[in-house]
Amino acid sequence: MATSNAGLPQKRRIVTEIPGPKSKALQERRSRAVAKGVGSVLPVYVERADRGIVQDIDGNAFIDFGSGIAVTNVGNANPEVVARASEQLARFTHTCFMVNPYEGYVEVCEALNRISPGTHEKRSILLNSGAEAVENAVKIARNATGRQAVVVFDHAYHGRTNLTMALTAKNMPYKQGFGPFAGEVYRMPMAYPFRWPTGPENCGPEAAAQAIDQITKQIGAENVAAVLIEPIQGEGGFIEPGAGFLPAIVEFCRANGIVFVADEVQTGFARTGDLFACEHEDVVPDLICTAKGIAGGLPLAAVTGRSELMDAVHGGGLGGTYGGNPAACAAALASLETIENDRLTERARAIGATMLSRLRALAERHDVIGDVRGRGAMIAIELVAGNGDRTPNPTVLAEVLKHCHANGLILLSAGTYGNVLRMLPPLVISDELLDEGLSVIEDAFARL
């Protein structure tokens, strides 16, 4: 029988070594059953999770600064999500929307059309994963424009399928040995303020001009179906583009009949302090890809966009057996209501203010911290050699992660150079747990 999360103490607690004996035993079973290519950041096996705490099978309780990679924005096993999904499961588990449709799918699409940026008429489709959403956005853009070329950017991550591996920048571990990849994909320089040669103040305009020049000369704007970008790059290292970069790219797309696609898989649903990260600079995408935080932990993704683009695809051209699973749709409706009712965009901004203040003060004490960046509850530290040397420093990252994991804090790494510490706490985490988690990070740097 399932164990309820009611009353799960919101306190960090370490009672064994990490991982504990039960997790080690289960890891042995895993080694004989699960393919080695599936990795885990922290091999402690979860028994329960609630709000800001993840409890393992040995009784250790970890502060969660990962949210399952920005998925459990409304908290793990959120009561409303559980109730709505359970109710739906008792009615029916699957019909396939393409065989027998149901209201939940329509309701989620209506909600996404309402809350996504822009006042234009929109349509949505529901899918299973972020990669699937990105693939469908490319399909839609190519179909609607009659063009083939797709433009992406340095440091981008868009998924692990064949097409999305081509769109993704980083080779290891995502692409190594898995080619050949899909064609007609072109990569442009990213507006990376911390590493821009002439300084962060020049990054946005200069990077946009460079990208536009390369698109025009190397591809031809008339051949480009879509420009695809994460408004804040996730796996690439939480890179927030220099101010003005995104609006300039959008303006170029509008002038040349190019579909601008925002990959908001990691940044969506209040994570950055806006409902969607592209709203920060009033960017209105033609198509927006969402997943992760949409359904409180159940697998669901979507593409939402201008009706004339979405409706250009012939009947039967879009879909999938499990896309818009009824239980996931019910969970999504509960999750979206929770974000609105509990004002989680405001909560994300408050979390960000606390984290940035503490971490920037930490950076003043440790010169291996080259940059502290991010918005809302999506914050990162980039680690460098120090003493003015910005050479990436993955060694220090490994030491910090080891200390934090051993002391009950779930943290993730990121970055093209493997040197970025990323933090994604659930938006319902308490101030007490947030402060305690930051103290664990501070202690990790003090012990370097």
Buried (B, 14 or more C-beta within 10 A) or exposed (E): EEEEBEEBEBBBEBEBEBBBEBBBBBBEEBEEEEEEEEEEEBBBBBBBBBBBBBBBBBEBBBBBBBBBBBBBBBBBBBBBBBEBBEEBEEEEEEEBBEEEEBEBBBBBBBBBBEBBBBEEEBBBBBBBBBBBBBBBBBBBBBBBBEBBBBBBBBBBBBBBBBBBBBBBBBEEEBBEEEEEBBEBBBBBBBBBBBBBEEEBEBBBBBBBEEBBEBBBEEBEBEBBBBBBBBBBBBBBBBBBBBBBBBBBBBEBBEEBBBBBBBBBBBBBBBBBBBBBBBBBBEBBBBBBBBBBBBBBBBBBBBBBBBEEBBEBBEEEEBBBEBBBBBBBBBBBBBBBBBBBEBEBBEBBBBBBEBBBEBBBEBBEEBEBBBBBBBBBBBBBBBBBBBEEEEEBBBEBBBBBBEBBBBBBBBBBBBBBBBBBBBBBBBBBBBEEBBEBBBBBBBBBBEEE
